[in-house]
């Protein structure tokens, strides 16, 4: 660049400004200066899309002496498939509670059954129920906006070594609990609304009522699924009984036309067992759809609601209780200090008491900060519950869809069965066939079946 001055032309190279990467400016533009960290701006679709984790039972039990069950855990997000025992889930759950004491950590299913009620059938049902519960647990964790980005979760879903429990403990030691690593932890009070306690009380009562309603819905949905399975069994047995009736080879006495009538009818009954077996299969499929598409979704949301209830109890019995105890201890120490000063005790004991009071004041300050951070997290977790509430629409849609599909499939088979029943009526005895598709009030007993 050439600069002209009063004295003449002076040629000098000035540094040229560099704009840098424009993407950085775009990122800054997208970041709002008034963004409130207390607010979770997430949709249910975004939450559910974070990951889909499958938990499948390995058919063969492992172990040389003490047999144990293993699960294949597959993460859609990380494109990984790892093998985990229940004890791995147990350690993972314990560390999650320590790392995120102020968040909704779902509970694990029971570790084992009561020994007195263990049978082969009940064991299979218990293991299947536990597998489903573990799948719900890990999906809630993998989709949580704060858990999902943590090393604990990534390690559990991706580490394929044999010492996953030690790897999880090492990961926790590097980070500690959330309060120690969250940048906003010590400033949480600044973001809390003045009426946070009132908001918490109202939301807690509302969520308690929602939980009660969803429990009733789940119980009714479970009964419907059980009835579908029982209906499948009854239909199958009904067909078998018809087949047994038709397979009866006992000779028929020659009483007029009875031998011809019953002989033809018996053969027709024998062939109906196939149709009833198909009906039973469709009823069983209906029960499985109701269990997988409706009951499981209700259980998933109920697991989340229960974790919210557990979090509220931890907040009240943990942080608040410890804070109150610390304040009481501080009050006692202050009274001891006043007594020691009045009685002019030894200088050393007074100084020790002063040092303890300072330590207690620091502990109280830390507990107050933790209390506000706990309220901060609790406010965010409450929003998470509300974010999950639209899952109600998905559950209702699944319920209606399963009923439509089930009734349609069953109706098609019943309609196919109808023409095959024609041979059961009429025949060589000339008895007319009763109407198989009656309208209201149209059922009439054929004259041939009437008695004087």
C-alpha positions in Angstrom: 0.0 0.0 0.0 1.4 3.5 -0.9 0.7 6.4 1.4 1.0 10.0 0.1 2.2 12.6 2.7 3.1 16.3 2.6 6.8 15.3 2.2 6.2 12.9 -0.7 5.3 9.4 -1.5 6.3 6.8 1.0 5.9 3.2 0.1 5.1 1.0 3.1 3.4 -2.4 3.4 0.7 -2.3 6.1 -0.8 -5.6 7.5 -4.0 -6.7 5.8 -6.9 -7.5 8.0 -8.0 -11.2 8.0 -11.7 -12.0 8.6 -11.0 -15.6 9.6 -13.5 -18.4 9.3 -17.0 -17.1 8.7 -18.4 -20.2 10.3 -17.3 -18.9 13.7 -19.3 -15.7 13.2 -22.3 -17.7 12.2 -22.1 -19.7 15.4 -21.9 -16.5 17.5 -24.9 -15.2 15.7 -26.9 -18.3 16.5 -26.0 -18.0 20.2 -28.5 -15.8 21.9 -27.1 -13.5 24.6 -30.3 -13.8 26.5 -30.4 -17.6 26.4 -31.6 -19.0 29.8 -29.8 -22.1 30.8 -32.7 -23.0 33.0 -35.0 -23.6 30.0 -34.9 -26.9 28.1 -35.9 -26.2 24.5 -36.4 -29.8 23.4 -39.2 -31.7 21.7 -40.2 -35.2 22.2 -39.1 -36.1 18.7 -35.6 -34.7 19.5 -35.4 -36.7 22.7 -36.6 -40.0 21.2 -34.2 -39.5 18.3 -31.1 -39.2 20.4 -30.7 -43.0 20.5 -32.5 -46.3 20.2 -31.0 -49.0 22.3 -32.0 -52.7 22.0 -31.4 -55.2 24.8 -31.6 -58.8 23.7 -31.1 -61.9 25.8 -28.2 -64.2 24.9 -29.9 -67.6 24.6 -27.2 -69.6 26.5 -26.3 -68.8 30.1 -22.6 -68.0 30.7 -20.2 -69.1 33.5 -18.4 -72.3 34.4 -20.0 -72.9 37.8 -22.4 -70.0 38.6 -24.5 -69.5 35.5 -25.5 -66.0 34.7 -27.5 -64.2 32.0 -26.0 -61.9 29.5 -27.5 -59.3 27.3 -26.6 -57.9 23.9 -26.9 -54.1 24.1 -27.0 -52.4 20.7 -26.8 -48.6 20.3 -28.2 -47.1 17.1 -26.4 -43.8 17.8 -22.9 -45.3 18.3 -23.4 -48.2 15.9 -22.1 -50.5 18.6 -23.1 -53.9 20.0 -21.7 -54.9 23.4 -22.4 -57.7 25.9 -23.5 -56.8 29.5 -24.4 -58.7 32.6 -26.9 -57.5 35.1 -24.1 -56.6 37.5 -22.7 -54.3 34.8 -26.0 -52.5 34.8 -26.0 -52.4 38.6 -22.5 -50.7 38.7 -23.5 -48.3 35.9 -26.7 -47.3 37.8 -24.8 -46.8 41.1 -22.3 -44.5 39.4 -25.0 -42.6 37.6 -26.6 -41.8 40.9 -23.3 -40.5 42.3 -22.5 -38.5 39.2 -26.0 -37.1 38.7 -27.5 -37.0 42.2 -29.8 -34.1 41.2 -31.2 -35.7 38.1 -33.8 -38.3 37.2 -31.9 -41.6 37.2 -34.4 -44.5 36.4 -34.5 -47.4 38.8 -33.2 -50.9 37.9 -35.5 -53.9 37.9 -35.0 -56.4 40.8 -31.8 -58.4 40.8 -33.3 -61.8 41.3 -36.5 -63.7 42.1 -37.5 -65.0 45.5 -36.0 -68.5 45.8 -39.2 -70.0 47.1 -41.2 -69.3 43.9 -38.6 -70.2 41.3 -39.9 -72.5 38.6 -38.9 -72.9 34.9 -41.9 -70.9 33.7 -41.7 -68.2 36.3 -38.0 -67.9 35.7 -38.5 -67.3 32.0 -41.2 -64.7 32.7 -39.0 -63.0 35.3 -36.0 -62.9 32.9 -38.1 -61.5 30.1 -39.7 -58.9 32.3 -36.2 -57.9 33.5 -34.9 -57.6 29.9 -37.8 -55.3 29.1 -37.1 -53.2 32.2 -33.4 -52.9 31.4 -34.2 -51.8 27.8 -36.5 -49.1 29.2 -33.8 -48.0 31.7 -31.0 -47.7 29.2 -33.2 -45.9 26.6 -34.3 -43.3 29.2 -30.7 -42.8 30.1 -29.4 -42.7 26.5 -32.0 -40.1 25.6 -31.5 -37.8 28.6 -30.2 -34.5 27.4 -27.4 -34.5 30.1 -26.7 -38.2 30.5 -26.4 -38.8 26.8 -23.2 -36.7 26.4 -21.5 -38.0 29.5 -18.5 -40.4 29.3 -20.2 -42.9 31.7 -23.0 -43.5 29.1 -20.6 -43.6 26.2 -18.4 -46.1 28.0 -21.3 -48.4 28.9 -22.7 -48.4 25.3 -19.4 -48.7 23.5 -16.6 -50.3 25.6 -16.2 -53.9 24.5 -13.5 -55.1 27.0 -14.1 -57.6 29.7 -13.5 -55.1 32.6 -16.3 -52.6 31.8 -17.0 -52.1 35.5 -13.5 -50.9 36.2 -13.6 -48.7 33.1 -16.8 -47.1 34.4 -15.3 -46.4 37.8 -12.3 -44.8 36.2 -14.5 -42.6 34.1 -16.4 -41.5 37.2 -13.2 -40.7 39.1 -12.0 -38.4 36.4 -15.2 -36.3 36.5 -16.8 -36.6 39.9 -20.3 -35.5 40.6 -22.1 -33.0 38.3 -21.9 -30.1 40.8 -18.1 -30.2 40.6 -18.0 -30.1 36.8 -21.0 -27.9 35.8 -19.9 -24.4 35.0 -23.2 -22.9 36.2 -23.4 -24.8 39.5 -22.2 -22.0 41.7 -24.4 -19.5 39.9 -27.6 -21.5 39.8 -29.4 -19.2 42.2 -29.1 -16.3 39.7 -31.3 -18.2 37.2 -34.0 -19.5 39.5 -37.3 -17.7 39.6 -38.3 -16.1 42.9 -41.3 -18.5 43.3 -39.3 -21.6 42.5 -40.6 -23.4 45.6 -44.2 -22.7 44.7 -43.7 -23.8 41.1 -42.0 -27.0 42.4 -45.0 -27.8 44.7 -47.6 -27.2 42.0 -45.7 -29.3 39.4 -45.0 -32.1 41.9 -48.7 -32.4 42.7 -49.7 -32.3 39.0 -47.1 -35.0 38.1 -48.3 -37.1 41.0 -51.8 -37.1 39.6 -50.6 -37.8 36.1 -48.6 -40.8 37.4 -51.7 -42.2 39.2 -53.8 -41.9 36.0 -51.1 -43.6 33.9 -50.8 -46.4 36.3 -54.5 -47.2 36.0 -54.2 -47.0 32.2 -51.2 -49.4 32.3 -53.1 -51.9 34.5 -56.1 -51.9 32.1 -53.9 -52.3 29.1 -52.1 -55.2 30.7 -55.4 -56.9 31.5 -56.4 -56.4 27.8 -53.2 -58.0 26.6 -53.7 -60.9 29.0 -57.2 -61.4 27.8 -56.0 -61.5 24.2 -53.5 -64.3 25.2 -56.2 -66.1 27.1 -58.5 -65.8 24.1 -55.9 -67.3 21.9 -55.6 -70.3 24.3 -59.4 -70.7 24.4 -59.7 -70.6 20.6 -57.0 -73.1 20.2 -58.5 -75.5 22.7 -62.0 -75.0 21.2 -60.6 -76.1 17.8 -58.9 -79.1 19.4 -62.1 -80.1 21.2 -64.0 -79.9 17.9 -61.2 -82.0 16.3 -61.5 -84.6 19.1 -65.2 -84.7 18.6 -64.8 -85.2 14.9 -62.1 -87.9 15.4 -64.3 -90.1 17.5 -64.4 -93.4 15.7 -67.0 -95.0 17.8 -69.6 -96.7 15.6 -73.0 -95.0 15.3 -76.0 -97.2 15.8 -78.4 -97.4 12.9 -81.3 -95.3 14.0 -83.0 -94.1 10.8 -80.8 -91.5 9.1 -78.7 -90.7 12.2 -75.7 -92.7 11.0 -75.4 -90.7 7.8 -76.1 -87.4 9.4 -73.5 -87.7 12.2 -71.0 -89.3 10.0 -70.9 -86.4 7.6 -71.1 -83.9 10.4 -68.2 -85.5 12.3 -65.9 -85.2 9.4 -66.7 -81.6 9.0 -66.0 -80.9 12.7 -62.6 -82.5 12.4 -61.4 -80.1 9.7 -62.4 -77.0 11.6 -59.4 -77.2 14.1 -57.1 -75.6 11.5 -59.2 -72.5 11.2 -59.4 -72.2 15.0 -55.7 -72.6 15.2 -55.3 -69.7 12.8 -57.7 -67.6 14.9 -55.7 -68.5 18.1 -52.5 -67.4 16.4 -54.0 -64.0 15.4 -55.3 -63.5 18.9 -51.8 -64.2 20.3 -50.4 -61.7 17.9 -52.9 -59.2 19.1 -51.9 -59.7 22.7 -48.2 -59.3 21.7 -49.0 -56.0 19.9 -50.9 -54.7 22.9 -47.9 -55.7 25.1 -45.2 -54.3 22.9 -46.9 -51.2 21.5 -49.1 -50.1 24.3 -48.1 -51.6 27.7 -44.3 -51.1 27.1 -44.8 -47.4 26.2 -46.9 -46.9 29.3 -44.3 -48.6 31.4 -41.5 -46.4 29.9 -43.3 -43.2 30.8 -44.2 -44.6 34.3 -40.5 -45.5 34.8 -39.7 -41.8 34.1 -42.4 -40.6 36.4 -41.1 -42.9 39.2 -37.6 -41.5 38.7 -39.0 -38.0 39.1 -40.7 -39.1 42.4 -37.3 -40.6 43.6 -35.5 -37.3 42.7 -38.0 -35.2 44.7 -37.4 -37.5 47.7 -33.6 -37.3 47.3 -33.9 -33.5 47.2 -35.9 -33.3 50.4 -34.2 -36.1 52.4 -30.7 -35.4 51.0 -29.7 -31.8 50.2 -32.3 -30.0 52.3 -31.9 -32.4 55.3 -28.1 -32.1 55.2 -28.3 -28.3 55.0 -30.6 -28.1 58.0 -28.3 -30.4 60.0 -25.3 -28.2 59.1 -27.1 -25.1 60.2 -28.0 -26.8 63.5 -24.4 -27.8 64.0 -23.3 -24.3 63.2 -25.7 -22.9 65.8 -24.4 -25.2 68.5 -20.8 -24.3 67.7 -21.6 -20.6 67.9 -23.1 -21.1 71.3 -20.0 -23.0 72.4 -17.9 -20.1 71.2 -19.9 -17.6 73.1 -19.6 -19.7 76.3 -15.9 -20.2 75.8 -15.3 -16.4 75.3 -17.3 -15.5 78.4 -15.6 -18.1 80.6 -12.2 -17.0 79.3 -11.0 -20.5 78.4 -7.6 -21.3 77.1 -6.6 -19.4 74.0 -5.8 -22.6 72.1 -9.3 -24.1 72.6 -10.9 -20.9 71.5 -8.8 -20.7 68.4 -9.6 -24.3 67.6 -13.3 -23.6 68.0 -13.0 -20.5 65.7 -11.3 -22.7 63.1 -14.1 -25.2 63.3 -16.7 -22.5 62.9 -14.9 -21.2 59.8 -14.9 -24.7 58.3 -18.5 -25.1 59.2 -19.4 -21.8 57.5 -17.6 -23.0 54.4 -19.5 -26.3 54.5 -22.8 -24.4 54.9 -22.0 -22.2 51.9 -21.2 -25.2 49.8 -24.5 -26.9 50.9 -26.4 -23.7 50.0 -24.9 -23.7 46.6 -25.7 -27.4 46.2 -29.3 -26.8 47.4 -29.8 -24.1 44.7 -28.1 -26.3 42.1 -30.4 -29.1 43.1 -33.5 -26.8 42.6 -32.0 -25.7 39.3 -31.7 -29.4 38.1 -35.1 -30.2 39.5 -36.6 -27.4 37.5 -35.0 -28.8 34.3 -36.1 -32.3 35.1 -39.7 -31.1 35.6 -39.6 -29.6 32.1 -38.3 -33.0 30.8 -41.4 -34.7 32.2 -43.6 -32.2 30.4 -41.6 -32.8 27.2 -42.4 -36.5 27.5 -46.1 -36.0 28.1 -47.0 -35.9 24.3 -46.1 -39.6 24.3 -49.7 -40.0 25.3 -50.7 -39.4 21.7 -48.3 -42.0 20.5 -49.7 -44.5 23.0 -53.3 -43.9 22.0 -52.4 -44.2 18.3 -50.7 -47.5 19.0 -53.7 -48.7 21.0 -56.2 -47.8 18.2 -53.9 -49.2 15.5 -53.5 -52.5 17.3 -57.2 -52.9 17.8 -58.0 -52.1 14.2 -55.4 -54.5 12.9 -56.5 -57.2 15.4 -60.2 -57.0 14.7 -59.6 -56.8 10.9 -57.4 -59.9 10.9 -59.8 -61.8 13.1 -62.8 -60.7 11.0 -61.3 -62.0 7.8 -60.7 -65.4 9.3 -64.2 -65.6 10.7 -65.6 -64.6 7.3 -63.6 -67.3 5.6 -64.8 -69.8 8.1 -68.5 -69.0 7.6 -68.9 -70.8 4.2 -67.2 -73.9 5.6 -69.9 -74.2 8.3 -72.7 -74.6 5.7 -72.0 -78.3 5.6 -72.8 -78.5 9.3 -76.4 -77.5 8.6 -78.9 -79.1 6.3 -77.4 -82.2 4.7 -79.1 -85.4 4.1 -81.7 -84.9 6.9 -83.1 -81.9 5.1 -82.7 -79.5 8.1 -82.5 -75.9 6.9 -79.4 -73.8 7.8 -79.8 -71.1 10.4 -78.7 -67.6 9.3 -75.0 -67.0 10.0 -75.1 -63.2 9.6 -78.3 -62.3 11.5 -79.6 -58.8 12.0 -80.9 -57.7 15.4 -83.9 -59.9 16.3 -83.4 -62.2 13.2 -82.1 -65.3 15.1 -84.8 -67.9 14.7 -84.6 -71.6 15.5 -85.2 -73.7 12.4 -88.5 -75.6 12.5 -86.7 -79.0 12.2 -85.0 -78.3 15.5 -88.2 -77.4 17.3 -90.1 -79.9 19.5 -93.8 -80.0 20.2 
